[in-house]
Amino acid sequence: MSDLHKEVSELERTSATAARLFDIRRIIGGLFVVYGVIVTIAGINPSEADLEKAQGVHINLWTGLAMLALGLFFLIWMKLRPVQVAEEAPTTPES
């Protein structure tokens, strides 16, 4: 009986770890940070043609910084409010 209880508790821990690992905030935040870095780097030194197309606004720089801010928001949110896996009461087999 104790082996079964140990196995169930191990499965619960694995499930909680998987829930935290695949938290959608981690995926969205990570993608926004990666793309934000790429777009920010592209916007640091724009060509004259790019500035002319954007009517003098450093659009890649501002968009990249906004993407970085949003990605960091999601990652900080994930750290401050981690996923709470519901604790279910163990069930006993009916005899």
N, CA, C and O atoms as CSV, one atom per row, in Angstrom:
chain,resi,resn,atom,element,x,y,z
A,1,MET,N,N,0.821,-1.192,0.000
A,1,MET,CA,C,0.000,0.000,0.000
A,1,MET,C,C,0.860,1.249,0.000
A,1,MET,O,O,0.516,2.234,-0.654
A,2,SER,N,N,1.976,1.228,0.722
A,2,SER,CA,C,2.828,2.404,0.776
A,2,SER,C,C,3.535,2.634,-0.559
A,2,SER,O,O,3.823,3.776,-0.916
A,3,ASP,N,N,3.821,1.543,-1.308
A,3,ASP,CA,C,4.434,1.704,-2.629
A,3,ASP,C,C,3.493,2.443,-3.571
A,3,ASP,O,O,3.912,3.304,-4.345
A,4,LEU,N,N,2.213,2.090,-3.487
A,4,LEU,CA,C,1.224,2.764,-4.315
A,4,LEU,C,C,1.125,4.235,-3.946
A,4,LEU,O,O,1.021,5.092,-4.823
A,5,HIS,N,N,1.156,4.528,-2.661
A,5,HIS,CA,C,1.087,5.923,-2.194
A,5,HIS,C,C,2.311,6.703,-2.667
A,5,HIS,O,O,2.180,7.856,-3.079
A,6,LYS,N,N,3.489,6.101,-2.617
A,6,LYS,CA,C,4.712,6.762,-3.086
A,6,LYS,C,C,4.637,7.026,-4.582
A,6,LYS,O,O,5.053,8.083,-5.055
A,7,GLU,N,N,4.111,6.069,-5.316
A,7,GLU,CA,C,4.006,6.223,-6.770
A,7,GLU,C,C,3.036,7.347,-7.135
A,7,GLU,O,O,3.297,8.139,-8.041
A,8,VAL,N,N,1.922,7.403,-6.420
A,8,VAL,CA,C,0.928,8.456,-6.674
A,8,VAL,C,C,1.510,9.823,-6.344
A,8,VAL,O,O,1.322,10.769,-7.109
A,9,SER,N,N,2.210,9.945,-5.224
A,9,SER,CA,C,2.784,11.235,-4.858
A,9,SER,C,C,3.877,11.650,-5.843
A,9,SER,O,O,4.037,12.839,-6.122
A,10,GLU,N,N,4.624,10.687,-6.370
A,10,GLU,CA,C,5.639,10.997,-7.382
A,10,GLU,C,C,4.978,11.501,-8.664
A,10,GLU,O,O,5.467,12.449,-9.278
A,11,LEU,N,N,3.877,10.878,-9.071
A,11,LEU,CA,C,3.148,11.330,-10.258
A,11,LEU,C,C,2.573,12.732,-10.055
A,11,LEU,O,O,2.547,13.531,-10.991
A,12,GLU,N,N,2.114,13.034,-8.844
A,12,GLU,CA,C,1.593,14.370,-8.558
A,12,GLU,C,C,2.695,15.415,-8.656
A,12,GLU,O,O,2.472,16.501,-9.192
A,13,ARG,N,N,3.878,15.100,-8.145
A,13,ARG,CA,C,5.003,16.036,-8.245
A,13,ARG,C,C,5.404,16.244,-9.700
A,13,ARG,O,O,5.690,17.369,-10.110
A,14,THR,N,N,5.428,15.167,-10.484
A,14,THR,CA,C,5.776,15.270,-11.906
A,14,THR,C,C,4.746,16.119,-12.649
A,14,THR,O,O,5.105,16.925,-13.507
A,15,SER,N,N,3.474,15.942,-12.321
A,15,SER,CA,C,2.409,16.717,-12.955
A,15,SER,C,C,2.533,18.197,-12.623
A,15,SER,O,O,2.347,19.047,-13.494
A,16,ALA,N,N,2.847,18.510,-11.368
A,16,ALA,CA,C,3.007,19.909,-10.960
A,16,ALA,C,C,4.204,20.535,-11.667
A,16,ALA,O,O,4.142,21.695,-12.075
A,17,THR,N,N,5.285,19.786,-11.814
A,17,THR,CA,C,6.466,20.291,-12.517
A,17,THR,C,C,6.141,20.553,-13.978
A,17,THR,O,O,6.561,21.572,-14.527
A,18,ALA,N,N,5.405,19.660,-14.615
A,18,ALA,CA,C,5.024,19.840,-16.016
A,18,ALA,C,C,4.111,21.047,-16.179
A,18,ALA,O,O,4.219,21.776,-17.166
A,19,ALA,N,N,3.215,21.266,-15.223
A,19,ALA,CA,C,2.312,22.416,-15.297
A,19,ALA,C,C,3.099,23.715,-15.220
A,19,ALA,O,O,2.792,24.669,-15.933
A,20,ARG,N,N,4.117,23.760,-14.356
A,20,ARG,CA,C,4.936,24.972,-14.253
A,20,ARG,C,C,5.818,25.145,-15.487
A,20,ARG,O,O,6.043,26.267,-15.940
A,21,LEU,N,N,6.310,24.046,-16.024
A,21,LEU,CA,C,7.213,24.114,-17.169
A,21,LEU,C,C,6.502,24.643,-18.408
A,21,LEU,O,O,7.076,25.424,-19.166
A,22,PHE,N,N,5.266,24.225,-18.619
A,22,PHE,CA,C,4.538,24.625,-19.822
A,22,PHE,C,C,3.552,25.752,-19.553
A,22,PHE,O,O,2.514,25.848,-20.210
A,23,ASP,N,N,3.872,26.592,-18.602
A,23,ASP,CA,C,3.057,27.767,-18.324
A,23,ASP,C,C,3.100,28.681,-19.550
A,23,ASP,O,O,4.179,29.018,-20.036
A,24,ILE,N,N,1.940,29.079,-20.044
A,24,ILE,CA,C,1.862,29.855,-21.279
A,24,ILE,C,C,2.557,31.200,-21.140
A,24,ILE,O,O,3.019,31.762,-22.133
A,25,ARG,N,N,2.639,31.728,-19.912
A,25,ARG,CA,C,3.328,33.006,-19.712
A,25,ARG,C,C,4.812,32.875,-20.003
A,25,ARG,O,O,5.429,33.825,-20.485
A,26,ARG,N,N,5.400,31.713,-19.720
A,26,ARG,CA,C,6.820,31.486,-20.005
A,26,ARG,C,C,7.058,31.476,-21.514
A,26,ARG,O,O,8.029,32.056,-22.000
A,27,ILE,N,N,6.178,30.824,-22.239
A,27,ILE,CA,C,6.335,30.714,-23.692
A,27,ILE,C,C,6.144,32.080,-24.351
A,27,ILE,O,O,6.965,32.494,-25.169
A,28,ILE,N,N,5.071,32.777,-24.000
A,28,ILE,CA,C,4.806,34.092,-24.595
A,28,ILE,C,C,5.897,35.086,-24.211
A,28,ILE,O,O,6.404,35.811,-25.067
A,29,GLY,N,N,6.259,35.124,-22.936
A,29,GLY,CA,C,7.296,36.041,-22.479
A,29,GLY,C,C,8.631,35.781,-23.145
A,29,GLY,O,O,9.318,36.715,-23.560
A,30,GLY,N,N,9.000,34.510,-23.249
A,30,GLY,CA,C,10.272,34.168,-23.890
A,30,GLY,C,C,10.303,34.567,-25.351
A,30,GLY,O,O,11.301,35.110,-25.824
A,31,LEU,N,N,9.220,34.305,-26.074
A,31,LEU,CA,C,9.175,34.686,-27.490
A,31,LEU,C,C,9.230,36.205,-27.671
A,31,LEU,O,O,9.935,36.702,-28.549
A,32,PHE,N,N,8.494,36.932,-26.849
A,32,PHE,CA,C,8.523,38.389,-26.965
A,32,PHE,C,C,9.903,38.953,-26.638
A,32,PHE,O,O,10.343,39.911,-27.274
A,33,VAL,N,N,10.586,38.377,-25.663
A,33,VAL,CA,C,11.926,38.856,-25.332
A,33,VAL,C,C,12.893,38.576,-26.481
A,33,VAL,O,O,13.678,39.449,-26.851
A,34,VAL,N,N,12.847,37.372,-27.049
A,34,VAL,CA,C,13.754,37.028,-28.153
A,34,VAL,C,C,13.498,37.925,-29.358
A,34,VAL,O,O,14.434,38.500,-29.916
A,35,TYR,N,N,12.227,38.048,-29.764
A,35,TYR,CA,C,11.927,38.888,-30.924
A,35,TYR,C,C,12.165,40.368,-30.615
A,35,TYR,O,O,12.559,41.131,-31.497
A,36,GLY,N,N,11.927,40.768,-29.372
A,36,GLY,CA,C,12.197,42.152,-28.995
A,36,GLY,C,C,13.670,42.501,-29.113
A,36,GLY,O,O,14.015,43.594,-29.563
A,37,VAL,N,N,14.542,41.586,-28.713
A,37,VAL,CA,C,15.984,41.818,-28.856
A,37,VAL,C,C,16.351,41.940,-30.330
A,37,VAL,O,O,17.110,42.832,-30.710
A,38,ILE,N,N,15.818,41.050,-31.158
A,38,ILE,CA,C,16.131,41.074,-32.591
A,38,ILE,C,C,15.666,42.384,-33.230
A,38,ILE,O,O,16.422,43.018,-33.967
A,39,VAL,N,N,14.437,42.787,-32.953
A,39,VAL,CA,C,13.891,44.005,-33.566
A,39,VAL,C,C,14.591,45.243,-33.016
A,39,VAL,O,O,14.807,46.203,-33.757
A,40,THR,N,N,14.950,45.243,-31.732
A,40,THR,CA,C,15.662,46.378,-31.155
A,40,THR,C,C,17.033,46.540,-31.801
A,40,THR,O,O,17.448,47.653,-32.124
A,41,ILE,N,N,17.726,45.437,-31.986
A,41,ILE,CA,C,19.036,45.498,-32.646
A,41,ILE,C,C,18.892,46.018,-34.069
A,41,ILE,O,O,19.719,46.804,-34.531
A,42,ALA,N,N,17.845,45.582,-34.765
A,42,ALA,CA,C,17.611,46.077,-36.131
A,42,ALA,C,C,17.267,47.564,-36.122
A,42,ALA,O,O,17.549,48.268,-37.091
A,43,GLY,N,N,16.662,48.047,-35.040
A,43,GLY,CA,C,16.244,49.444,-34.999
A,43,GLY,C,C,17.282,50.398,-34.455
A,43,GLY,O,O,17.080,51.611,-34.512
A,44,ILE,N,N,18.390,49.892,-33.927
A,44,ILE,CA,C,19.409,50.780,-33.365
A,44,ILE,C,C,20.071,51.628,-34.447
A,44,ILE,O,O,20.320,52.816,-34.242
A,45,ASN,N,N,20.350,51.032,-35.575
A,45,ASN,CA,C,21.052,51.738,-36.647
A,45,ASN,C,C,20.272,51.605,-37.963
A,45,ASN,O,O,20.704,50.873,-38.853
A,46,PRO,N,N,19.139,52.294,-38.103
A,46,PRO,CA,C,18.334,52.119,-39.317
A,46,PRO,C,C,18.964,52.823,-40.520
A,46,PRO,O,O,19.716,53.788,-40.379
A,47,SER,N,N,18.635,52.314,-41.692
A,47,SER,CA,C,19.107,52.966,-42.915
A,47,SER,C,C,18.198,54.161,-43.218
A,47,SER,O,O,17.112,54.302,-42.657
A,48,GLU,N,N,18.672,54.997,-44.106
A,48,GLU,CA,C,17.879,56.169,-44.484
A,48,GLU,C,C,16.582,55.755,-45.165
A,48,GLU,O,O,15.555,56.414,-45.001
A,49,ALA,N,N,16.624,54.667,-45.926
A,49,ALA,CA,C,15.409,54.188,-46.604
A,49,ALA,C,C,14.364,53.726,-45.569
A,49,ALA,O,O,13.168,53.976,-45.726
A,50,ASP,N,N,14.832,53.058,-44.526
A,50,ASP,CA,C,13.904,52.615,-43.484
A,50,ASP,C,C,13.284,53.805,-42.756
A,50,ASP,O,O,12.086,53.810,-42.473
A,51,LEU,N,N,14.101,54.808,-42.455
A,51,LEU,CA,C,13.567,56.001,-41.791
A,51,LEU,C,C,12.581,56.750,-42.682
A,51,LEU,O,O,11.583,57.286,-42.202
A,52,GLU,N,N,12.868,56.782,-43.975
A,52,GLU,CA,C,11.965,57.469,-44.905
A,52,GLU,C,C,10.625,56.741,-44.985
A,52,GLU,O,O,9.573,57.378,-45.036
A,53,LYS,N,N,10.661,55.395,-44.996
A,53,LYS,CA,C,9.423,54.616,-45.035
A,53,LYS,C,C,8.581,54.842,-43.781
A,53,LYS,O,O,7.352,54.834,-43.847
A,54,ALA,N,N,9.232,55.040,-42.651
A,54,ALA,CA,C,8.528,55.226,-41.375
A,54,ALA,C,C,8.324,56.703,-41.046
A,54,ALA,O,O,7.971,57.032,-39.913
A,55,GLN,N,N,8.534,57.585,-41.995
A,55,GLN,CA,C,8.344,59.019,-41.852
A,55,GLN,C,C,9.181,59.584,-40.707
A,55,GLN,O,O,8.711,60.418,-39.933
A,56,GLY,N,N,10.425,59.120,-40.613
A,56,GLY,CA,C,11.371,59.658,-39.639
A,56,GLY,C,C,11.299,59.054,-38.244
A,56,GLY,O,O,12.060,59.450,-37.361
A,57,VAL,N,N,10.403,58.108,-38.037
A,57,VAL,CA,C,10.253,57.477,-36.719
A,57,VAL,C,C,11.106,56.207,-36.687
A,57,VAL,O,O,11.108,55.430,-37.642
A,58,HIS,N,N,11.819,56.006,-35.601
A,58,HIS,CA,C,12.609,54.783,-35.425
A,58,HIS,C,C,11.668,53.662,-34.972
A,58,HIS,O,O,11.689,53.237,-33.817
A,59,ILE,N,N,10.841,53.194,-35.918
A,59,ILE,CA,C,9.755,52.279,-35.576
A,59,ILE,C,C,10.271,50.936,-35.071
A,59,ILE,O,O,9.680,50.362,-34.156
A,60,ASN,N,N,11.359,50.420,-35.645
A,60,ASN,CA,C,11.893,49.147,-35.170
A,60,ASN,C,C,12.425,49.254,-33.740
A,60,ASN,O,O,12.253,48.339,-32.934
A,61,LEU,N,N,13.055,50.351,-33.443
A,61,LEU,CA,C,13.581,50.546,-32.096
A,61,LEU,C,C,12.452,50.593,-31.071
A,61,LEU,O,O,12.510,49.912,-30.048
A,62,TRP,N,N,11.426,51.395,-31.344
A,62,TRP,CA,C,10.317,51.527,-30.405
A,62,TRP,C,C,9.508,50.236,-30.293
A,62,TRP,O,O,9.081,49.862,-29.201
A,63,THR,N,N,9.301,49.563,-31.408
A,63,THR,CA,C,8.567,48.298,-31.374
A,63,THR,C,C,9.361,47.239,-30.626
A,63,THR,O,O,8.796,46.477,-29.841
A,64,GLY,N,N,10.667,47.184,-30.862
A,64,GLY,CA,C,11.511,46.220,-30.161
A,64,GLY,C,C,11.522,46.461,-28.660
A,64,GLY,O,O,11.453,45.513,-27.877
A,65,LEU,N,N,11.609,47.728,-28.253
A,65,LEU,CA,C,11.589,48.038,-26.827
A,65,LEU,C,C,10.236,47.693,-26.200
A,65,LEU,O,O,10.179,47.219,-25.065
A,66,ALA,N,N,9.158,47.930,-26.933
A,66,ALA,CA,C,7.828,47.572,-26.424
A,66,ALA,C,C,7.696,46.053,-26.297
A,66,ALA,O,O,7.116,45.561,-25.329
A,67,MET,N,N,8.227,45.312,-27.263
A,67,MET,CA,C,8.183,43.855,-27.190
A,67,MET,C,C,9.014,43.337,-26.016
A,67,MET,O,O,8.613,42.400,-25.327
A,68,LEU,N,N,10.157,43.945,-25.800
A,68,LEU,CA,C,10.986,43.573,-24.643
A,68,LEU,C,C,10.243,43.822,-23.334
A,68,LEU,O,O,10.252,42.981,-22.436
A,69,ALA,N,N,9.607,44.971,-23.237
A,69,ALA,CA,C,8.867,45.310,-22.020
A,69,ALA,C,C,7.723,44.318,-21.788
A,69,ALA,O,O,7.514,43.869,-20.661
A,70,LEU,N,N,6.990,43.979,-22.833
A,70,LEU,CA,C,5.884,43.039,-22.692
A,70,LEU,C,C,6.392,41.650,-22.311
A,70,LEU,O,O,5.811,40.992,-21.448
A,71,GLY,N,N,7.463,41.207,-22.945
A,71,GLY,CA,C,8.036,39.902,-22.614
A,71,GLY,C,C,8.527,39.841,-21.187
A,71,GLY,O,O,8.311,38.846,-20.495
A,72,LEU,N,N,9.190,40.902,-20.736
A,72,LEU,CA,C,9.658,40.943,-19.352
A,72,LEU,C,C,8.482,40.998,-18.373
A,72,LEU,O,O,8.550,40.426,-17.285
A,73,PHE,N,N,7.416,41.681,-18.757
A,73,PHE,CA,C,6.212,41.706,-17.920
A,73,PHE,C,C,5.675,40.299,-17.702
A,73,PHE,O,O,5.354,39.926,-16.573
A,74,PHE,N,N,5.574,39.509,-18.776
A,74,PHE,CA,C,5.068,38.146,-18.660
A,74,PHE,C,C,5.988,37.290,-17.790
A,74,PHE,O,O,5.508,36.510,-16.967
A,75,LEU,N,N,7.291,37.425,-17.961
A,75,LEU,CA,C,8.230,36.623,-17.180
A,75,LEU,C,C,8.222,37.019,-15.705
A,75,LEU,O,O,8.313,36.158,-14.830
A,76,ILE,N,N,8.113,38.316,-15.428
A,76,ILE,CA,C,8.042,38.770,-14.033
A,76,ILE,C,C,6.726,38.321,-13.400
A,76,ILE,O,O,6.695,37.911,-12.240
A,77,TRP,N,N,5.652,38.401,-14.163
A,77,TRP,CA,C,4.345,37.946,-13.689
A,77,TRP,C,C,4.403,36.465,-13.325
A,77,TRP,O,O,3.851,36.043,-12.309
A,78,MET,N,N,5.078,35.683,-14.166
A,78,MET,CA,C,5.207,34.259,-13.906
A,78,MET,C,C,5.993,34.010,-12.612
A,78,MET,O,O,5.657,33.107,-11.846
A,79,LYS,N,N,7.037,34.808,-12.372
A,79,LYS,CA,C,7.835,34.639,-11.160
A,79,LYS,C,C,7.062,35.058,-9.910
A,79,LYS,O,O,7.142,34.396,-8.875
A,80,LEU,N,N,6.316,36.153,-10.008
A,80,LEU,CA,C,5.593,36.653,-8.844
A,80,LEU,C,C,4.348,35.838,-8.518
A,80,LEU,O,O,3.987,35.709,-7.348
A,81,ARG,N,N,3.692,35.291,-9.522
A,81,ARG,CA,C,2.469,34.512,-9.325
A,81,ARG,C,C,2.619,33.146,-9.990
A,81,ARG,O,O,2.060,32.929,-11.065
A,82,PRO,N,N,3.358,32.221,-9.379
A,82,PRO,CA,C,3.558,30.909,-10.005
A,82,PRO,C,C,2.256,30.113,-10.073
A,82,PRO,O,O,1.288,30.407,-9.373
A,83,VAL,N,N,2.261,29.112,-10.925
A,83,VAL,CA,C,1.093,28.260,-11.113
A,83,VAL,C,C,0.840,27.481,-9.829
A,83,VAL,O,O,1.755,26.878,-9.268
A,84,GLN,N,N,-0.385,27.498,-9.375
A,84,GLN,CA,C,-0.773,26.731,-8.200
A,84,GLN,C,C,-1.511,25.488,-8.678
A,84,GLN,O,O,-2.617,25.579,-9.210
A,85,VAL,N,N,-0.903,24.348,-8.488
A,85,VAL,CA,C,-1.529,23.097,-8.895
A,85,VAL,C,C,-2.490,22.677,-7.797
A,85,VAL,O,O,-2.130,22.637,-6.621
A,86,ALA,N,N,-3.713,22.366,-8.195
A,86,ALA,CA,C,-4.740,21.999,-7.219
A,86,ALA,C,C,-4.365,20.694,-6.538
A,86,ALA,O,O,-4.045,19.699,-7.189
A,87,GLU,N,N,-4.412,20.723,-5.222
A,87,GLU,CA,C,-4.146,19.518,-4.437
A,87,GLU,C,C,-5.460,18.754,-4.309
A,87,GLU,O,O,-6.432,19.262,-3.750
A,88,GLU,N,N,-5.481,17.545,-4.825
A,88,GLU,CA,C,-6.679,16.720,-4.726
A,88,GLU,C,C,-6.525,15.758,-3.567
A,88,GLU,O,O,-5.431,15.255,-3.307
A,89,ALA,N,N,-7.606,15.507,-2.883
A,89,ALA,CA,C,-7.565,14.560,-1.779
A,89,ALA,C,C,-7.386,13.158,-2.345
A,89,ALA,O,O,-8.041,12.794,-3.322
A,90,PRO,N,N,-6.509,12.375,-1.742
A,90,PRO,CA,C,-6.307,11.024,-2.244
A,90,PRO,C,C,-7.586,10.194,-2.098
A,90,PRO,O,O,-8.281,10.254,-1.084
A,91,THR,N,N,-7.861,9.441,-3.116
A,91,THR,CA,C,-9.079,8.613,-3.091
A,91,THR,C,C,-8.723,7.230,-2.614
A,91,THR,O,O,-7.630,6.729,-2.876
A,92,THR,N,N,-9.632,6.630,-1.926
A,92,THR,CA,C,-9.421,5.261,-1.451
A,92,THR,C,C,-10.257,4.327,-2.302
A,92,THR,O,O,-11.398,4.636,-2.647
A,93,PRO,N,N,-9.683,3.182,-2.638
A,93,PRO,CA,C,-10.462,2.234,-3.454
A,93,PRO,C,C,-11.622,1.669,-2.638
A,93,PRO,O,O,-11.489,1.362,-1.454
A,94,GLU,N,N,-12.744,1.546,-3.304
A,94,GLU,CA,C,-13.928,1.018,-2.635
A,94,GLU,C,C,-13.847,-0.494,-2.605
A,94,GLU,O,O,-13.519,-1.129,-3.607
A,95,SER,N,N,-14.144,-1.060,-1.465
A,95,SER,CA,C,-14.100,-2.526,-1.322
A,95,SER,C,C,-15.471,-3.117,-1.328
A,95,SER,O,O,-15.618,-4.334,-1.218
